């Protein structure tokens, strides 16, 4: 089994572990739309729970765009969930508005007493670009939207505050595919956020769905991107032909300096088989799961794979230990 719904497409997902229970959150849209590309503009967030990351109990829709008019009345896209020291639940998410035709992304904040029923903090809006010189504003000549999405929030291991990472772009004068960045913000209390310069720039037009975590002595920033968004410089730095999928940055500190991990993509192919993956820590070790997109060139599938194991070598590099195709449920 996977995270799958008969009447809905599922794509980006994120996870929180509470004791022996995994909470899986994901983007979903009705298959009655017909065209899976329309799912991005008819989205809500679903919630399911599991004890083993394989068998899931669906809890239903847990979050959706505002009724409007509002800054997030068109989309509530990918984010992350965490709990504070008092046990309160926090959801950070991506929002777009009808007024901007969905072209300008901002970051929102909601809270919950049970991890399912979410209430926005004020209007929900917690972070905007505010014409920061290190972040690209909407410029359709350079990119199709204003990138500020997929927030991933962790406790600051070096202090009492919180760190946020997100998909962004830095203004550039050269190749647009070299302007993708990992945006960064800090907060003392999960409510008041200060935008900081990006922690990583380059290599790709966009580094989507970042996830920052520590394993052993090293820090990792998982991201995903498409083959058409590889920069010329990155293509020239590797013997691998461009693929679509997930790879990672590596550093000795959550503030960097970050670099792209050497070698081939952690998980990628020309068919975009699996995308927007996450790494989670289980009692057996690291596990890797993402949504099944268009494996083998077939139509969009829209469900989350069963997990693969992740092996960490002596240099701290990550390697997938792939489950048999039947267990991955890619058919």
Long-range contacts (C-beta under 8 A, 24 or more apart in sequence): 1-54, 1-55, 1-56, 1-306, 1-329, 2-54, 2-56, 2-292, 2-303, 2-304, 2-305, 2-306, 2-329, 3-48, 3-56, 3-303, 3-304, 4-303, 4-304, 5-46, 5-58, 5-303, 7-31, 7-32, 8-46, 8-302, 9-36, 9-39, 9-300, 9-302, 9-303, 10-46, 10-291, 10-302, 10-303, 10-304, 11-39, 11-275, 11-276, 11-291, 11-293, 11-302, 12-77, 12-78, 12-150, 12-209, 12-276, 12-291, 13-276, 13-278, 13-289, 13-290, 13-291, 13-304, 14-78, 14-79, 14-80, 14-81, 14-211, 14-278, 15-81, 15-278, 15-280, 16-81, 16-82, 16-83, 16-115, 17-280, 17-281, 18-83, 18-115, 20-51, 21-49, 21-50, 21-51, 22-49, 22-50, 22-51, 22-52, 22-53, 22-280, 23-47, 23-48, 23-49, 23-81, 23-115, 24-48, 24-49, 24-50, 24-56, 24-304, 25-62, 25-79, 25-81, 25-91, 26-291, 26-304, 27-77, 27-78, 28-61, 31-302, 36-299, 36-300, 36-302, 39-302, 40-75, 40-77, 41-74, 41-75, 41-102, 43-75, 43-76, 43-77, 44-76, 45-76, 45-93, 47-115, 47-116, 53-280, 53-282, 53-287, 53-289, 53-306, 53-307, 54-306, 54-307, 59-116, 62-116, 62-117, 62-118, 63-91, 63-93, 63-110, 63-118, 65-95, 66-120, 66-124, 68-97, 68-98, 69-97, 69-98, 69-99, 70-97, 70-123, 70-124, 71-95, 71-97, 71-106, 71-108, 71-123, 71-124, 71-125, 72-96, 72-97, 72-106, 72-108, 72-124, 72-125, 73-97, 73-98, 74-98, 74-100, 74-102, 75-102, 76-108, 77-105, 77-149, 77-150, 78-149, 78-150, 78-209, 78-276, 79-107, 79-108, 79-150, 79-151, 79-152, 80-151, 80-152, 80-153, 80-211, 81-115, 82-153, 82-154, 82-155, 84-190, 88-112, 88-113, 89-113, 89-114, 89-115, 89-118, 90-153, 90-190, 91-118, 92-126, 92-151, 92-152, 92-153, 92-164, 93-151, 94-148, 94-149, 94-150, 94-151, 95-124, 95-125, 100-138, 102-145, 103-138, 103-140, 103-144, 103-145, 103-146, 104-138, 104-145, 104-146, 104-148, 105-145, 105-146, 105-147, 105-148, 105-149, 106-148, 107-148, 107-149, 107-151, 107-164, 107-166, 109-190, 109-191, 121-191, 126-191, 126-193, 127-151, 127-164, 127-185, 127-193, 127-195, 129-195, 130-195, 132-195, 133-171, 134-170, 134-171, 134-197, 134-198, 135-168, 135-169, 135-170, 135-171, 135-181, 135-183, 135-195, 135-198, 136-168, 136-169, 136-170, 136-171, 136-172, 136-179, 137-171, 142-169, 142-172, 142-176, 142-179, 143-169, 143-176, 143-179, 143-205, 143-206, 147-180, 147-206, 148-183, 149-208, 150-208, 150-209, 150-210, 152-210, 152-211, 152-212, 153-190, 154-212, 154-213, 154-254, 156-186, 156-254, 157-214, 157-254, 158-254, 160-188, 161-186, 161-187, 161-188, 161-189, 162-186, 162-187, 162-188, 162-189, 162-190, 163-212, 163-254, 163-255, 164-193, 165-199, 165-210, 165-212, 165-221, 166-210, 167-206, 167-207, 167-208, 167-209, 167-210, 167-223, 168-198, 169-205, 169-206, 170-198, 170-201, 175-231, 175-232, 175-233, 176-205, 177-204, 177-205, 177-229, 177-230, 177-231, 177-232, 178-202, 178-203, 178-204, 178-205, 178-231, 178-232, 178-233, 179-205, 180-204, 180-205, 180-206, 180-207, 180-225, 180-229, 181-207, 182-207, 182-210, 182-221, 182-223, 182-249, 182-258, 184-255, 199-255, 199-256, 199-258, 200-249, 200-256, 200-258, 202-231, 202-233, 202-234, 203-230, 203-231, 203-233, 203-234, 203-260, 204-229, 204-230, 204-231, 204-234, 205-229, 205-231, 208-276, 209-276, 209-278, 211-278, 211-279, 212-254, 213-279, 213-281, 214-254, 215-281, 215-286, 215-312, 216-312, 216-316, 217-252, 217-316, 218-250, 218-251, 218-252, 218-316, 219-250, 219-251, 219-252, 219-253, 219-254, 220-248, 220-249, 220-250, 220-279, 220-318, 221-248, 221-249, 221-250, 221-251, 221-258, 222-246, 222-247, 222-248, 222-266, 222-277, 222-278, 222-279, 223-247, 223-248, 223-249, 224-275, 224-276, 224-277, 224-290, 226-272, 227-268, 227-270, 234-260, 238-263, 238-264, 240-264, 240-265, 241-270, 243-268, 243-269, 243-270, 244-268, 244-269, 244-270, 244-271, 244-272, 244-275, 245-269, 245-272, 245-273, 245-274, 245-275, 245-277, 246-274, 246-275, 246-276, 246-277, 246-290, 248-318, 250-316, 250-317, 261-317, 261-318, 262-317, 263-317, 266-318, 266-319, 266-320, 267-308, 267-320, 271-295, 271-296, 271-297, 273-330, 274-305, 274-330, 279-310, 279-318, 280-307, 284-309, 285-309, 285-310, 285-311, 286-310, 286-312, 286-318, 288-320, 292-329, 292-330, 295-330, 301-330, 303-329, 305-329, 305-330
